[in-house]
Every structure is written in C-alpha cells, then in structure tokens.
Amino acid sequence: MRAVTVCCFAILAFAAPDVRAQENYESWPVLRSTFPSTGGGGIVIKGYDPVITGGTCVTTFMAVEPGPEPKVYPNVIVFEALAEQGGVLCRNGKWRAFEGGATGTTPYRLFFKDGVFRGSP
C-alpha cells in the first residue's frame, strides 16, 4: 500500500505544471536605440524607439550590415503588448522590411514601466 501511495505522489509531482520563478522585467537593461541583432551575423539594429498603442508596441528601425560600405535595411516591427508587473510587456515581435518583402519574428522582448523601456538581455 505504501508503494502505491509513493508512486501516486511521484506521478502527481511529475504531472504538476512547471512552476518557475517569475522573470523580473525591471532588472533588464534600459533599452538603447542601437544594439546587436538577435539574428547575429554582425548586423546592428539602429533607431529603436517603440510606442505603445492599441494593444501593440510598434517601432521602425534599421538593420545595418557590417563592413566598409554597409547596407541599410529599413523595417517596422510590431509586438503584442500585455499588462505585466505593473507595466507593459512587448513580446512576439513580427518585423517586415519596407522594401523587398522580407519578414520575420524575433525573440527580443521589451518592457515599459514608469516611462522607461527595457530590452530583454
């Protein structure tokens, strides 16, 4: 009987939802308008200046390739905006190029609170 009870508790423990410590968005660094792309390749993102409107966070930006004669690609990105930790979490960003039809997503997230945007580390 004890073995059955122990097995039941073990099964319940493994079946319990994953409870992780909540991420502290206020500990993220203050957003800078220029930073390395999450996509790598030496591309630098320039001109990030997000605005929260209508349940979204939106900003235009440039993706700048490295090199002596870098190519510059103008883009727009839209994140979903959620109320979190007394501020607004911008996540699930979808970007698109102004020219050329390129599109994509980003794991990068933003957090806005007390007049300050912070970017995920």
N, CA and C atoms as a LAMMPS dump frame, in Angstrom:
ITEM: TIMESTEP
0
ITEM: NUMBER OF ATOMS
363
ITEM: BOX BOUNDS ff ff ff
-5.0000000000000000e+02 5.0000000000000000e+02
-5.0000000000000000e+02 5.0000000000000000e+02
-5.0000000000000000e+02 5.0000000000000000e+02
ITEM: ATOMS id mol type element x y z
1 1 1 N 0.819 -1.19 0
2 1 2 C 0 0 0
3 1 3 C 0.871 1.266 0
4 2 1 N 1.947 1.249 0.798
5 2 2 C 2.841 2.414 0.837
6 2 3 C 3.48 2.641 -0.533
7 3 1 N 3.849 1.556 -1.183
8 3 2 C 4.477 1.675 -2.501
9 3 3 C 3.519 2.333 -3.496
10 4 1 N 2.246 1.946 -3.43
11 4 2 C 1.245 2.536 -4.314
12 4 3 C 1.091 4.029 -4.011
13 5 1 N 1.05 4.394 -2.737
14 5 2 C 0.921 5.796 -2.335
15 5 3 C 2.119 6.604 -2.814
16 6 1 N 3.324 6.066 -2.606
17 6 2 C 4.543 6.755 -3.044
18 6 3 C 4.522 6.937 -4.557
19 7 1 N 4.125 5.921 -5.29
20 7 2 C 4.046 6.017 -6.751
21 7 3 C 3.038 7.078 -7.179
22 8 1 N 1.901 7.138 -6.508
23 8 2 C 0.88 8.139 -6.835
24 8 3 C 1.407 9.547 -6.619
25 9 1 N 2.103 9.765 -5.483
26 9 2 C 2.676 11.093 -5.222
27 9 3 C 3.747 11.44 -6.255
28 10 1 N 4.537 10.457 -6.644
29 10 2 C 5.579 10.689 -7.651
30 10 3 C 4.951 11.067 -8.988
31 11 1 N 3.9 10.373 -9.373
32 11 2 C 3.209 10.699 -10.622
33 11 3 C 2.625 12.102 -10.565
34 12 1 N 1.999 12.457 -9.459
35 12 2 C 1.443 13.803 -9.312
36 12 3 C 2.526 14.869 -9.371
37 13 1 N 3.667 14.591 -8.77
38 13 2 C 4.765 15.565 -8.79
39 13 3 C 5.245 15.811 -10.213
40 14 1 N 5.354 14.75 -11.016
41 14 2 C 5.794 14.914 -12.395
42 14 3 C 4.709 15.519 -13.273
43 15 1 N 3.462 15.311 -12.935
44 15 2 C 2.35 15.836 -13.725
45 15 3 C 2.024 17.281 -13.375
46 16 1 N 2.539 17.77 -12.237
47 16 2 C 2.246 19.149 -11.814
48 16 3 C 2.813 20.122 -12.832
49 17 1 N 2.14 21.242 -13.039
50 17 2 C 2.634 22.221 -14.006
51 17 3 C 3.997 22.756 -13.577
52 18 1 N 4.782 23.134 -14.568
53 18 2 C 6.116 23.681 -14.332
54 18 3 C 5.978 25.068 -13.699
55 19 1 N 6.398 25.181 -12.471
56 19 2 C 6.299 26.457 -11.765
57 19 3 C 7.707 27.03 -11.673
58 20 1 N 7.953 28.078 -12.429
59 20 2 C 9.258 28.723 -12.436
60 20 3 C 9.152 30.075 -11.772
61 21 1 N 10.274 30.55 -11.298
62 21 2 C 10.307 31.893 -10.721
63 21 3 C 9.951 32.883 -11.821
64 22 1 N 9.108 33.835 -11.492
65 22 2 C 8.7 34.825 -12.478
66 22 3 C 9.877 35.715 -12.837
67 23 1 N 10.04 35.97 -14.112
68 23 2 C 11.12 36.821 -14.595
69 23 3 C 10.903 38.252 -14.114
70 24 1 N 11.964 38.903 -13.668
71 24 2 C 11.887 40.285 -13.193
72 24 3 C 12.253 41.223 -14.347
73 25 1 N 11.251 41.734 -15.04
74 25 2 C 11.479 42.574 -16.212
75 25 3 C 12.185 43.889 -15.861
76 26 1 N 11.974 44.387 -14.648
77 26 2 C 12.62 45.636 -14.253
78 26 3 C 14.131 45.483 -14.086
79 27 1 N 14.615 44.242 -14.071
80 27 2 C 16.059 44.02 -13.962
81 27 3 C 16.741 44.051 -15.337
82 28 1 N 15.947 44.08 -16.41
83 28 2 C 16.518 44.136 -17.751
84 28 3 C 17.224 45.47 -17.959
85 29 1 N 18.225 45.514 -18.842
86 29 2 C 18.907 46.788 -19.107
87 29 3 C 17.992 47.775 -19.825
88 30 1 N 18.229 49.048 -19.578
89 30 2 C 17.474 50.104 -20.26
90 30 3 C 17.708 49.961 -21.763
91 31 1 N 16.628 50.078 -22.532
92 31 2 C 16.697 49.931 -23.983
93 31 3 C 17.554 51.036 -24.587
94 32 1 N 18.449 50.629 -25.452
95 32 2 C 19.24 51.584 -26.221
96 32 3 C 18.732 51.556 -27.649
97 33 1 N 18.866 52.647 -28.365
98 33 2 C 18.335 52.676 -29.733
99 33 3 C 19.222 51.899 -30.703
100 34 1 N 20.435 51.552 -30.287
101 34 2 C 21.356 50.778 -31.116
102 34 3 C 21.85 49.577 -30.322
103 35 1 N 21.734 48.374 -30.932
104 35 2 C 22.172 47.157 -30.251
105 35 3 C 22.373 46.052 -31.291
106 36 1 N 23.121 44.98 -30.922
107 36 2 C 23.333 43.877 -31.871
108 36 3 C 22.025 43.14 -32.16
109 37 1 N 21.866 42.712 -33.393
110 37 2 C 20.677 41.955 -33.792
111 37 3 C 20.645 40.6 -33.106
112 38 1 N 19.465 40.15 -32.728
113 38 2 C 19.323 38.805 -32.155
114 38 3 C 19.584 37.745 -33.216
115 39 1 N 19.533 38.134 -34.489
116 39 2 C 19.796 37.192 -35.576
117 39 3 C 21.277 36.971 -35.847
118 40 1 N 22.138 37.779 -35.212
119 40 2 C 23.578 37.609 -35.371
120 40 3 C 24.091 38.13 -36.699
121 41 1 N 25.22 37.591 -37.134
122 41 2 C 25.818 37.984 -38.406
123 41 3 C 26.448 39.35 -38.398
124 42 1 N 26.653 39.928 -37.217
125 42 2 C 27.26 41.253 -37.134
126 42 3 C 26.31 42.39 -37.462
127 43 1 N 25.044 42.068 -37.705
128 43 2 C 24.057 43.107 -38.033
129 43 3 C 23.732 43.907 -36.773
130 44 1 N 23.656 45.208 -36.949
131 44 2 C 23.334 46.113 -35.848
132 44 3 C 21.956 46.708 -36.099
133 45 1 N 21.161 46.776 -35.052
134 45 2 C 19.845 47.407 -35.107
135 45 3 C 20.017 48.849 -34.645
136 46 1 N 19.476 49.774 -35.417
137 46 2 C 19.592 51.2 -35.088
138 46 3 C 18.215 51.857 -35.163
139 47 1 N 17.996 52.808 -34.288
140 47 2 C 16.793 53.626 -34.358
141 47 3 C 15.571 53.062 -33.65
142 48 1 N 15.757 52.139 -32.713
143 48 2 C 14.62 51.586 -31.957
144 48 3 C 14.037 52.664 -31.059
145 49 1 N 12.782 52.995 -31.259
146 49 2 C 12.09 53.989 -30.444
147 49 3 C 10.617 53.585 -30.363
148 50 1 N 10.302 52.546 -29.562
149 50 2 C 8.95 51.979 -29.563
150 50 3 C 7.879 52.905 -28.978
151 51 1 N 6.671 52.674 -29.457
152 51 2 C 5.474 53.361 -28.991
153 51 3 C 4.426 52.295 -28.697
154 52 1 N 3.697 52.451 -27.604
155 52 2 C 2.624 51.514 -27.263
156 52 3 C 1.307 52.145 -27.686
157 53 1 N 0.55 51.4 -28.511
158 53 2 C -0.727 51.902 -28.993
159 53 3 C -1.635 50.74 -29.382
160 54 1 N -2.884 50.814 -28.987
161 54 2 C -3.878 49.841 -29.409
162 54 3 C -3.527 48.388 -29.142
163 55 1 N -2.934 48.084 -28.004
164 55 2 C -2.599 46.708 -27.678
165 55 3 C -1.338 46.186 -28.349
166 56 1 N -0.559 47.101 -28.942
167 56 2 C 0.692 46.714 -29.58
168 56 3 C 1.801 47.683 -29.186
169 57 1 N 3.015 47.211 -29.363
170 57 2 C 4.201 48.061 -29.301
171 57 3 C 4.722 48.086 -30.733
172 58 1 N 5.045 49.248 -31.244
173 58 2 C 5.498 49.346 -32.629
174 58 3 C 6.684 50.299 -32.716
175 59 1 N 7.612 49.984 -33.608
176 59 2 C 8.718 50.887 -33.89
177 59 3 C 9.261 50.607 -35.28
178 60 1 N 9.794 51.637 -35.887
179 60 2 C 10.585 51.462 -37.091
180 60 3 C 12.028 51.296 -36.638
181 61 1 N 12.855 50.713 -37.491
182 61 2 C 14.274 50.572 -37.182
183 61 3 C 15.035 50.252 -38.45
184 62 1 N 16.356 50.353 -38.368
185 62 2 C 17.223 49.979 -39.473
186 62 3 C 18.049 48.775 -39.06
187 63 1 N 18.209 47.831 -39.968
188 63 2 C 19.158 46.735 -39.788
189 63 3 C 20.352 47.094 -40.656
190 64 1 N 21.535 47.189 -40.029
191 64 2 C 22.727 47.654 -40.74
192 64 3 C 23.757 46.534 -40.772
193 65 1 N 24.138 46.14 -41.988
194 65 2 C 25.152 45.103 -42.153
195 65 3 C 26.532 45.662 -41.829
196 66 1 N 27.443 44.799 -41.36
197 66 2 C 28.803 45.267 -41.098
198 66 3 C 29.571 45.468 -42.408
199 67 1 N 30.674 46.178 -42.332
200 67 2 C 31.543 46.324 -43.49
201 67 3 C 31.831 47.769 -43.815
202 68 1 N 32.792 47.989 -44.714
203 68 2 C 33.185 49.359 -45.058
204 68 3 C 32.096 50.12 -45.814
205 69 1 N 31.253 49.39 -46.56
206 69 2 C 30.114 50.004 -47.248
207 69 3 C 28.856 49.25 -46.854
208 70 1 N 28.39 49.46 -45.609
209 70 2 C 27.266 48.656 -45.099
210 70 3 C 25.959 48.935 -45.831
211 71 1 N 25.179 47.876 -45.977
212 71 2 C 23.824 48.023 -46.497
213 71 3 C 22.912 48.326 -45.329
214 72 1 N 21.914 49.165 -45.576
215 72 2 C 20.948 49.564 -44.541
216 72 3 C 19.558 49.152 -45.01
217 73 1 N 18.85 48.427 -44.125
218 73 2 C 17.517 47.932 -44.447
219 73 3 C 16.498 48.546 -43.489
220 74 1 N 15.6 49.403 -43.975
221 74 2 C 14.554 49.967 -43.102
222 74 3 C 13.438 48.943 -42.862
223 75 1 N 12.974 48.869 -41.624
224 75 2 C 11.975 47.887 -41.213
225 75 3 C 10.986 48.501 -40.227
226 76 1 N 9.928 47.744 -39.986
227 76 2 C 8.969 48.063 -38.929
228 76 3 C 8.733 46.769 -38.156
229 77 1 N 8.538 46.896 -36.854
230 77 2 C 8.255 45.724 -36.031
231 77 3 C 7.061 46.016 -35.147
232 78 1 N 6.197 45.011 -34.994
233 78 2 C 5.015 45.121 -34.141
234 78 3 C 5.053 43.969 -33.141
235 79 1 N 4.938 44.311 -31.869
236 79 2 C 4.888 43.331 -30.781
237 79 3 C 3.479 43.331 -30.199
238 80 1 N 3.051 42.218 -29.622
239 80 2 C 1.818 42.247 -28.831
240 80 3 C 2.181 42.86 -27.478
241 81 1 N 1.274 43.63 -26.922
242 81 2 C 1.501 44.315 -25.644
243 81 3 C 0.587 43.712 -24.583
244 82 1 N 1.192 43.307 -23.466
245 82 2 C 0.447 42.694 -22.362
246 82 3 C 0.75 43.415 -21.067
247 83 1 N -0.263 43.608 -20.231
248 83 2 C -0.035 44.181 -18.904
249 83 3 C 0.687 43.148 -18.048
250 84 1 N 1.855 43.513 -17.518
251 84 2 C 2.656 42.61 -16.688
252 84 3 C 3.407 43.426 -15.638
253 85 1 N 3.44 42.942 -14.428
254 85 2 C 4.249 43.503 -13.349
255 85 3 C 4.129 45.026 -13.243
256 86 1 N 2.926 45.533 -13.423
257 86 2 C 2.689 46.966 -13.294
258 86 3 C 3.149 47.788 -14.482
259 87 1 N 3.497 47.126 -15.567
260 87 2 C 3.941 47.803 -16.783
261 87 3 C 3.375 47.101 -18.001
262 88 1 N 4.072 47.218 -19.12
263 88 2 C 3.638 46.595 -20.366
264 88 3 C 4.786 45.766 -20.921
265 89 1 N 4.517 44.488 -21.161
266 89 2 C 5.484 43.587 -21.773
267 89 3 C 5.172 43.498 -23.262
268 90 1 N 6.164 43.76 -24.079
269 90 2 C 6.026 43.667 -25.534
270 90 3 C 6.744 42.391 -25.971
271 91 1 N 5.999 41.476 -26.587
272 91 2 C 6.572 40.178 -26.947
273 91 3 C 6.009 39.717 -28.28
274 92 1 N 6.547 38.604 -28.776
275 92 2 C 6.106 38.022 -30.051
276 92 3 C 6.193 39.031 -31.196
277 93 1 N 7.372 39.645 -31.316
278 93 2 C 7.579 40.652 -32.355
279 93 3 C 7.623 40.067 -33.752
280 94 1 N 6.943 40.755 -34.667
281 94 2 C 6.942 40.382 -36.085
282 94 3 C 7.399 41.608 -36.873
283 95 1 N 8.483 41.451 -37.627
284 95 2 C 9.014 42.563 -38.386
285 95 3 C 8.803 42.338 -39.884
286 96 1 N 8.873 43.437 -40.615
287 96 2 C 8.828 43.362 -42.073
288 96 3 C 9.646 44.515 -42.636
289 97 1 N 10.262 44.261 -43.751
290 97 2 C 11.049 45.277 -44.44
291 97 3 C 10.115 46.226 -45.175
292 98 1 N 10.509 47.49 -45.25
293 98 2 C 9.729 48.445 -46.039
294 98 3 C 9.818 48.109 -47.518
295 99 1 N 10.974 47.591 -47.934
296 99 2 C 11.189 47.228 -49.334
297 99 3 C 11.658 45.782 -49.402
298 100 1 N 11.28 45.066 -50.413
299 100 2 C 11.823 43.738 -50.637
300 100 3 C 11.027 42.577 -50.088
301 101 1 N 10.019 42.817 -49.266
302 101 2 C 9.157 41.745 -48.806
303 101 3 C 9.714 40.838 -47.728
304 102 1 N 10.898 41.124 -47.183
305 102 2 C 11.446 40.282 -46.119
306 102 3 C 10.596 40.435 -44.852
307 103 1 N 10.385 39.312 -44.159
308 103 2 C 9.635 39.309 -42.907
309 103 3 C 10.289 38.343 -41.938
310 104 1 N 9.923 38.453 -40.678
311 104 2 C 10.444 37.522 -39.701
312 104 3 C 9.895 37.786 -38.317
313 105 1 N 10.385 37.018 -37.375
314 105 2 C 9.999 37.175 -35.972
315 105 3 C 11.274 37.371 -35.156
316 106 1 N 11.103 37.771 -33.916
317 106 2 C 12.246 37.973 -33.037
318 106 3 C 11.932 37.472 -31.63
319 107 1 N 12.932 36.908 -30.958
320 107 2 C 12.743 36.529 -29.558
321 107 3 C 12.911 37.733 -28.626
322 108 1 N 13.363 38.866 -29.184
323 108 2 C 13.61 40.057 -28.375
324 108 3 C 12.298 40.545 -27.769
325 109 1 N 12.365 40.977 -26.524
326 109 2 C 11.178 41.496 -25.834
327 109 3 C 11.514 42.843 -25.208
328 110 1 N 10.472 43.622 -24.97
329 110 2 C 10.607 44.936 -24.344
330 110 3 C 9.697 44.995 -23.135
331 111 1 N 10.077 45.824 -22.176
332 111 2 C 9.226 46.05 -21.011
333 111 3 C 9.193 47.54 -20.742
334 112 1 N 7.981 48.089 -20.612
335 112 2 C 7.801 49.523 -20.37
336 112 3 C 7.145 49.739 -19.024
337 113 1 N 7.779 50.557 -18.201
338 113 2 C 7.208 50.909 -16.897
339 113 3 C 7.843 52.204 -16.421
340 114 1 N 7.028 53.063 -15.822
341 114 2 C 7.497 54.338 -15.274
342 114 3 C 8.264 55.165 -16.293
343 115 1 N 7.8 55.148 -17.543
344 115 2 C 8.403 55.978 -18.59
345 115 3 C 9.693 55.442 -19.179
346 116 1 N 10.047 54.204 -18.835
347 116 2 C 11.317 53.632 -19.298
348 116 3 C 11.086 52.309 -20.016
349 117 1 N 11.674 52.183 -21.214
350 117 2 C 11.679 50.906 -21.916
351 117 3 C 12.941 50.146 -21.553
352 118 1 N 12.791 48.851 -21.348
353 118 2 C 13.919 47.96 -21.083
354 118 3 C 13.877 46.841 -22.119
355 119 1 N 15.06 46.37 -22.512
356 119 2 C 15.154 45.297 -23.509
357 119 3 C 15.618 44.01 -22.871
358 120 1 N 15.101 42.891 -23.361
359 120 2 C 15.486 41.591 -22.781
360 120 3 C 16.989 41.386 -22.969
361 121 1 N 17.59 40.774 -21.965
362 121 2 C 19.055 40.564 -22.054
363 121 3 C 19.434 39.537 -23.099
